[in-house]
Amino acid sequence: MKAAELRAKSPEALQQELNSLLKAQFSLRMQKATQQLTNTSQLSKVRRDIARARTVQAEKAKGERKA
C-alpha cells in the first residue's frame, strides 16, 4: 500500500487498516514459527506497510495539533 493511499483515508479507516496489518503480521509470524510460511518476504512487506500507516497516522495527528 502506498503512502498516498493511506493519506487519503480518514483517521478511523487508517486505524482499521493498521489493525488489519497487525493481525496479518501476527498470522505470518505464527506461520513462520510453525514452518508453514513459504514466502518469507511477506513479513518485510507487512512490516513496511505498518511503518507507513503509523507514519501517516503521526502526520495527521501533528497536523490536527497545529490547526
C-alpha positions as CSV (number, residue, x, y, z in Angstrom):
1,M,0.0,0.0,0.0
2,K,1.3,3.4,-0.9
3,A,1.5,6.3,1.5
4,A,-0.7,8.4,-0.8
5,E,-3.5,5.9,-0.5
6,L,-3.1,6.0,3.3
7,R,-3.1,9.8,3.4
8,A,-6.5,9.8,1.6
9,K,-8.1,7.7,4.4
10,S,-9.8,9.1,7.4
11,P,-8.2,8.6,10.8
12,E,-10.7,5.8,11.7
13,A,-10.1,4.0,8.4
14,L,-6.4,4.4,8.9
15,Q,-6.7,2.8,12.4
16,Q,-8.7,-0.1,10.9
17,E,-6.1,-0.6,8.2
18,L,-3.3,-0.6,10.9
19,N,-5.2,-3.2,13.0
20,S,-5.7,-5.5,9.9
21,L,-1.9,-5.2,9.1
22,L,-1.0,-6.0,12.7
23,K,-3.3,-9.1,12.6
24,A,-1.7,-10.1,9.3
25,Q,1.8,-9.7,10.8
26,F,0.8,-11.9,13.7
27,S,-0.5,-14.6,11.4
28,L,2.6,-14.5,9.3
29,R,4.8,-14.8,12.4
30,M,2.8,-17.9,13.5
31,Q,3.2,-19.4,10.1
32,K,6.9,-18.8,10.2
33,A,7.2,-20.3,13.6
34,T,5.4,-23.5,12.5
35,Q,7.4,-23.6,9.3
36,Q,4.3,-23.1,7.1
37,L,5.4,-19.8,5.6
38,T,6.8,-20.3,2.1
39,N,7.2,-16.6,1.0
40,T,9.2,-15.0,3.8
41,S,9.3,-11.7,2.0
42,Q,5.7,-11.1,3.0
43,L,6.9,-10.4,6.6
44,S,9.1,-7.5,5.4
45,K,6.3,-6.1,3.2
46,V,3.8,-6.1,6.1
47,R,6.3,-4.5,8.4
48,R,6.9,-1.7,6.0
49,D,3.2,-1.2,5.5
50,I,2.7,-1.0,9.3
51,A,5.5,1.6,9.4
52,R,3.9,3.6,6.6
53,A,0.5,3.5,8.3
54,R,2.0,4.6,11.7
55,T,3.9,7.4,10.0
56,V,0.8,8.8,8.2
57,Q,-1.1,8.5,11.5
58,A,1.5,10.6,13.2
59,E,1.5,13.1,10.4
60,K,-2.3,13.5,10.7
61,A,-2.1,13.9,14.5
62,K,0.6,16.5,14.2
63,G,-1.5,18.4,11.6
64,E,-4.5,18.4,13.9
65,R,-2.4,19.8,16.8
66,K,-1.2,22.7,14.6
67,A,-4.6,23.6,13.4
